[in-house]
Amino acid sequence: MSSPPTRMAVVGAGLMGSEIAQVAAAAGCEVVLADVSQKLVDRGLARVREIGDRRVARGRWTAEQAEEVATRVQGTTDLDEAGASGCSVAIEAVTERMEVKRAIFRGLDEVLDEEAMLASNTSGLSITELGRATARPAQVVGLHFFNPASVMRLVEVVRGEDTAEATVERAAMLAETLGKTPVRVRECPGFLVNRILVRALCAAYRAAQASGAPRAVVDVAVVAGGPAPMGPFELGDLIGLDTLEHIRRDLAAAYGDRFDDAGVVGAHVSAGRLGRKSGAGFRAGVDAGETEAGDDGAAAEQFYAAAADEARRCLQEGVVASADDANVAMRLGCGWEHGPLGAEAAAER
């Protein structure tokens, strides 16, 4: 098994890329953080420092520790000139557009050493397709960090059709080196967590649309009725309804009507109500006096039943190896108190 990397590249200095770079630097890696413009690189480097400053303010780090981590991250607009050939791992974290990612993977394939592993932080695009844009598909893997990566413990380690078992093991070891918990996932549309979560959201939205229940009532019922820390409407606003609709449509195209939301999300997006980021959404921008009293236990029941059903499908399809994997992923990726397949996991033990 390969030893943990001492130097790695992160391509994309946006929110996820800079967070991943910070995580790697905090674990002791030297990091080359790349983007297409110096402005974007500088913004990413500033975010790395902001994370350290927050930890100093909370008494978790000393100022010297924060500075040491920040200086391990080198910004660049030219990976070749920055010495990417010395990196044993490169993680791509750019926009969720396959043509952009393919171009990056082709470029990385040219500048990195032959043994280097290429990883994508994609939340659902094909690892197989990305791998086949390179001359090393066996060394291409998904490393899906969750936002914010500096805090969230889960990493989905996603195996494409061509990914070698040694690469999966290497990627899982890297995640552990970075202080994360890896869950191995076989490639499929939406991977694991998004499949389970968005399926549950769609079920709750359909139920609320059918019953006419107030959104606040549904949110209260879901939190009261199970392990989720946030109701489906409040969570949709947090995710961003445009982002959620993009994911939901991809999943509906792949899996059919169980990802139908009765048009609820798309209607808000068309009206420009995108959630917290726009100041208006399901609950954002709504009168604070909206009642939370009521009992829409049916919506909550459908929310959790849909999550459990999708998790079982993932287990049956071999997307994950065990019910425990699905449970761990939902606990660490979504903050659930326990996973959707508690009974199945208990039976395995």
C-alpha positions as CSV (number, residue, x, y, z in Angstrom):
1,M,0.0,0.0,0.0
2,S,1.3,3.5,-0.9
3,S,2.4,5.8,1.9
4,P,0.4,9.0,2.6
5,P,1.2,11.9,0.2
6,T,3.5,14.7,1.3
7,R,2.6,16.9,-1.6
8,M,-0.7,17.2,-3.5
9,A,-2.4,19.4,-6.0
10,V,-5.9,20.8,-5.7
11,V,-7.4,22.2,-8.9
12,G,-10.2,24.8,-8.3
13,A,-9.7,27.4,-5.5
14,G,-13.4,28.0,-4.9
15,L,-15.2,27.1,-1.7
16,M,-14.7,23.3,-1.9
17,G,-11.2,23.5,-3.4
18,S,-9.9,25.9,-0.8
19,E,-11.5,23.9,2.0
20,I,-9.9,20.7,0.8
21,A,-6.6,22.4,0.5
22,Q,-6.9,23.6,4.1
23,V,-7.7,20.1,5.3
24,A,-4.7,18.6,3.5
25,A,-2.4,21.3,4.8
26,A,-3.7,20.8,8.3
27,A,-2.8,17.1,8.0
28,G,0.8,18.1,7.1
29,C,0.7,18.0,3.3
30,E,2.3,20.6,1.1
31,V,-0.5,21.7,-1.3
32,V,-0.5,23.4,-4.7
33,L,-3.8,25.2,-5.1
34,A,-4.5,26.1,-8.7
35,D,-7.2,28.1,-10.6
36,V,-7.5,30.0,-13.9
37,S,-6.8,33.5,-12.5
38,Q,-4.7,35.0,-9.7
39,K,-7.8,36.6,-8.3
40,L,-9.5,33.3,-7.8
41,V,-6.3,31.8,-6.3
42,D,-5.9,34.7,-3.9
43,R,-9.5,34.3,-2.8
44,G,-8.9,30.6,-2.1
45,L,-5.7,31.3,-0.2
46,A,-7.6,33.9,1.9
47,R,-10.2,31.3,2.7
48,V,-7.5,29.0,4.0
49,R,-6.3,31.7,6.3
50,E,-9.9,32.5,7.4
51,I,-10.5,28.9,8.6
52,G,-7.3,29.1,10.6
53,D,-8.2,32.5,12.1
54,R,-11.6,31.1,13.2
55,R,-9.9,28.2,15.0
56,V,-7.5,30.6,16.7
57,A,-10.5,32.7,17.8
58,R,-12.2,29.6,19.3
59,G,-9.0,28.6,21.1
60,R,-8.5,25.4,19.1
61,W,-5.3,26.5,17.4
62,T,-2.5,28.9,18.3
63,A,-1.7,31.7,15.9
64,E,1.6,29.9,15.1
65,Q,-0.3,26.7,14.1
66,A,-2.7,28.6,11.8
67,E,0.3,30.3,10.1
68,E,2.1,27.0,9.7
69,V,-0.9,25.5,7.9
70,A,-1.5,28.5,5.7
71,T,2.1,28.6,4.5
72,R,1.8,25.0,3.4
73,V,-0.6,26.1,0.6
74,Q,1.0,27.5,-2.5
75,G,-1.2,29.2,-5.0
76,T,-0.7,29.1,-8.8
77,T,-2.3,29.6,-12.1
78,D,0.2,27.2,-13.8
79,L,0.5,23.7,-12.2
80,D,3.4,22.8,-14.4
81,E,5.5,25.7,-13.3
82,A,4.4,25.2,-9.7
83,G,6.0,21.7,-9.7
84,A,2.9,19.5,-10.0
85,S,5.1,16.7,-11.2
86,G,6.1,16.3,-7.6
87,C,2.5,15.7,-6.4
88,S,1.5,12.1,-5.9
89,V,-2.2,13.1,-5.8
90,A,-4.3,15.7,-7.6
91,I,-7.9,16.5,-6.5
92,E,-10.1,18.4,-9.0
93,A,-12.8,20.6,-7.4
94,V,-14.3,22.8,-10.1
95,T,-17.8,23.4,-11.5
96,E,-20.0,20.4,-12.0
97,R,-19.6,20.5,-15.8
98,M,-18.3,17.3,-17.4
99,E,-16.6,19.1,-20.3
100,V,-14.6,21.3,-17.9
101,K,-13.6,18.4,-15.7
102,R,-12.5,16.3,-18.7
103,A,-10.2,19.1,-19.9
104,I,-8.7,19.4,-16.5
105,F,-8.1,15.7,-16.2
106,R,-6.4,15.6,-19.6
107,G,-4.1,18.4,-18.5
108,L,-3.3,16.8,-15.2
109,D,-2.6,13.5,-16.9
110,E,0.1,15.3,-18.9
111,V,1.9,17.0,-16.1
112,L,1.7,14.5,-13.2
113,D,4.0,11.6,-12.6
114,E,2.9,8.3,-14.0
115,E,2.1,6.9,-10.5
116,A,0.0,9.9,-9.4
117,M,-3.6,9.4,-8.5
118,L,-6.2,11.6,-10.0
119,A,-9.4,12.3,-8.0
120,S,-12.6,14.3,-8.5
121,N,-14.7,16.0,-5.9
122,T,-17.7,15.7,-8.1
123,S,-21.0,15.0,-6.3
124,G,-22.4,12.8,-9.0
125,L,-20.7,13.0,-12.4
126,S,-19.2,9.8,-13.9
127,I,-15.8,8.8,-12.6
128,T,-15.5,6.3,-15.5
129,E,-15.9,9.1,-18.1
130,L,-13.3,11.3,-16.3
131,G,-10.9,8.4,-16.1
132,R,-11.3,7.6,-19.8
133,A,-10.2,11.2,-20.6
134,T,-6.8,10.2,-19.3
135,A,-4.2,7.5,-20.1
136,R,-4.5,6.2,-16.5
137,P,-8.2,5.3,-15.9
138,A,-7.2,2.7,-13.3
139,Q,-5.8,5.6,-11.2
140,V,-8.8,7.8,-11.3
141,V,-11.3,7.8,-8.4
142,G,-13.9,10.0,-6.8
143,L,-13.2,11.7,-3.5
144,H,-16.5,13.5,-2.7
145,F,-16.0,15.7,0.3
146,F,-19.0,17.3,2.0
147,N,-19.4,21.0,2.6
148,P,-17.7,22.5,4.5
149,A,-14.9,20.1,4.0
150,S,-12.9,21.6,6.8
151,V,-15.6,20.4,9.2
152,M,-17.6,17.5,7.7
153,R,-16.1,14.1,8.3
154,L,-17.5,12.0,5.4
155,V,-15.7,11.4,2.1
156,E,-17.4,9.2,-0.5
157,V,-14.7,7.2,-2.2
158,V,-16.2,6.5,-5.6
159,R,-15.1,3.7,-7.8
160,G,-15.6,3.9,-11.5
161,E,-15.7,1.0,-13.9
162,D,-12.0,1.2,-14.5
163,T,-10.8,2.2,-11.1
164,A,-8.3,-0.3,-9.7
165,E,-8.9,-1.8,-6.2
166,A,-5.4,-0.5,-5.2
167,T,-6.6,3.0,-6.2
168,V,-9.7,2.7,-4.0
169,E,-7.6,1.6,-1.1
170,R,-5.1,4.4,-1.7
171,A,-7.9,6.9,-1.8
172,A,-9.5,5.6,1.4
173,M,-6.2,5.8,3.1
174,L,-5.8,9.4,2.0
175,A,-9.2,10.3,3.4
176,E,-8.2,8.8,6.7
177,T,-4.9,10.6,6.6
178,L,-6.9,13.8,6.2
179,G,-8.9,13.0,9.3
180,K,-12.0,11.9,7.4
181,T,-14.1,8.8,7.4
182,P,-14.2,7.1,4.0
183,V,-17.2,5.2,2.7
184,R,-16.6,3.2,-0.4
185,V,-19.2,3.7,-3.1
186,R,-19.6,2.1,-6.5
187,E,-20.3,4.7,-9.2
188,C,-24.0,5.4,-10.0
189,P,-25.9,8.6,-10.6
190,G,-26.0,10.6,-7.4
191,F,-23.6,8.2,-5.7
192,L,-25.0,7.4,-2.2
193,V,-25.9,10.3,0.1
194,N,-27.5,12.5,-2.6
195,R,-29.6,9.5,-3.8
196,I,-30.9,8.8,-0.3
197,L,-31.4,12.5,0.7
198,V,-33.0,13.8,-2.4
199,R,-35.3,10.8,-2.6
200,A,-36.5,11.6,0.9
201,L,-36.9,15.3,0.1
202,C,-39.0,14.6,-3.0
203,A,-41.3,12.3,-1.0
204,A,-41.8,15.0,1.6
205,Y,-42.5,17.6,-1.0
206,R,-45.1,15.4,-2.8
207,A,-46.8,14.6,0.5
208,A,-47.0,18.3,1.5
209,Q,-48.3,19.3,-1.9
210,A,-51.0,16.7,-1.7
211,S,-52.1,17.5,1.9
212,G,-51.6,21.3,1.7
213,A,-49.8,21.2,5.0
214,P,-47.8,24.3,5.9
215,R,-44.1,23.9,5.2
216,A,-43.1,24.8,8.7
217,V,-45.4,22.0,10.0
218,V,-43.8,19.5,7.8
219,D,-40.3,20.6,8.9
220,V,-41.2,20.2,12.6
221,A,-42.8,16.8,12.0
222,V,-39.7,15.5,10.2
223,V,-37.3,16.6,12.9
224,A,-39.6,15.3,15.6
225,G,-40.2,12.0,13.9
226,G,-36.7,10.8,13.2
227,P,-33.0,11.4,13.0
228,A,-32.7,14.3,10.6
229,P,-31.6,17.6,12.2
230,M,-33.4,19.8,9.8
231,G,-36.8,19.6,7.9
232,P,-37.0,19.1,4.1
233,F,-38.1,22.7,3.3
234,E,-35.5,24.4,5.5
235,L,-32.8,22.1,4.2
236,G,-33.8,22.8,0.6
237,D,-33.4,26.5,1.3
238,L,-29.9,25.8,2.8
239,I,-28.8,23.7,-0.2
240,G,-30.1,26.2,-2.7
241,L,-33.2,25.4,-4.7
242,D,-31.4,25.8,-8.1
243,T,-28.7,23.4,-7.0
244,L,-31.3,21.0,-5.6
245,E,-33.4,21.1,-8.8
246,H,-30.3,20.4,-10.9
247,I,-29.5,17.3,-8.8
248,R,-33.1,16.2,-8.7
249,R,-33.6,16.3,-12.4
250,D,-30.4,14.3,-13.0
251,L,-31.7,11.7,-10.5
252,A,-35.2,11.6,-12.1
253,A,-33.6,11.0,-15.5
254,A,-31.6,8.1,-14.1
255,Y,-34.2,6.5,-11.7
256,G,-37.6,7.7,-12.7
257,D,-40.7,8.8,-10.9
258,R,-39.5,8.2,-7.4
259,F,-37.5,11.4,-7.8
260,D,-40.6,13.4,-8.8
261,D,-41.3,16.3,-6.5
262,A,-44.7,17.4,-8.0
263,G,-42.9,20.4,-9.5
264,V,-42.5,22.1,-6.2
265,V,-38.8,22.9,-6.4
266,G,-38.8,24.0,-10.1
267,A,-41.7,26.4,-9.5
268,H,-39.7,28.2,-6.9
269,V,-36.6,28.3,-9.1
270,S,-38.6,29.7,-12.0
271,A,-39.8,32.5,-9.7
272,G,-36.3,33.3,-8.6
273,R,-36.8,32.0,-5.1
274,L,-33.5,30.1,-4.6
275,G,-33.4,29.7,-0.9
276,R,-31.2,31.5,1.6
277,K,-28.8,32.7,-0.9
278,S,-31.5,34.8,-2.7
279,G,-33.3,35.7,0.5
280,A,-36.5,33.9,-0.6
281,G,-37.4,30.3,-1.0
282,F,-39.5,27.6,0.7
283,R,-39.1,29.3,4.1
284,A,-36.5,32.0,3.6
285,G,-38.2,35.3,3.2
286,V,-41.5,33.9,4.5
287,D,-43.4,35.7,7.3
288,A,-41.9,34.5,10.6
289,G,-45.4,34.1,11.9
290,E,-46.0,31.0,9.7
291,T,-47.5,28.5,12.0
292,E,-45.5,25.5,13.1
293,A,-48.4,24.0,15.0
294,G,-50.0,20.9,13.5
295,D,-49.3,17.2,12.8
296,D,-48.1,16.2,9.4
297,G,-46.8,12.9,10.5
298,A,-47.7,11.5,7.1
299,A,-45.1,13.6,5.4
300,A,-42.5,12.7,8.0
301,E,-43.3,9.0,7.6
302,Q,-43.0,9.2,3.8
303,F,-39.7,11.2,4.2
304,Y,-38.1,8.4,6.2
305,A,-39.7,5.6,4.3
306,A,-38.3,6.9,1.1
307,A,-34.8,7.3,2.6
308,A,-34.8,3.7,3.8
309,D,-36.1,2.4,0.5
310,E,-33.4,4.2,-1.5
311,A,-30.7,3.1,0.9
312,R,-31.9,-0.5,0.5
313,R,-31.8,-0.1,-3.3
314,C,-28.2,1.1,-3.0
315,L,-27.4,-2.0,-0.9
316,Q,-29.1,-4.4,-3.3
317,E,-27.3,-2.8,-6.3
318,G,-23.9,-3.1,-4.7
319,V,-23.4,0.7,-4.5
320,V,-22.3,0.1,-0.9
321,A,-21.2,-3.2,0.7
322,S,-23.2,-3.0,3.9
323,A,-26.1,-1.3,5.7
324,D,-23.5,0.1,8.1
325,D,-21.9,2.0,5.1
326,A,-25.3,3.7,4.3
327,N,-25.9,4.5,8.0
328,V,-22.4,6.0,8.5
329,A,-22.7,8.1,5.3
330,M,-26.0,9.6,6.4
331,R,-24.8,10.3,9.9
332,L,-21.6,12.0,8.8
333,G,-22.8,13.5,5.5
334,C,-26.2,14.8,6.7
335,G,-25.9,15.0,10.4
336,W,-28.5,12.3,11.1
337,E,-28.5,10.9,14.6
338,H,-28.7,7.4,13.1
339,G,-28.9,6.0,9.6
340,P,-31.9,4.9,7.6
341,L,-31.1,1.2,7.9
342,G,-30.6,0.8,11.6
343,A,-32.4,-2.6,11.8
344,E,-30.4,-4.0,8.8
345,A,-27.1,-2.9,10.3
346,A,-28.0,-4.4,13.7
347,A,-28.9,-7.7,12.0
348,E,-25.5,-7.8,10.3
349,R,-23.7,-7.3,13.6
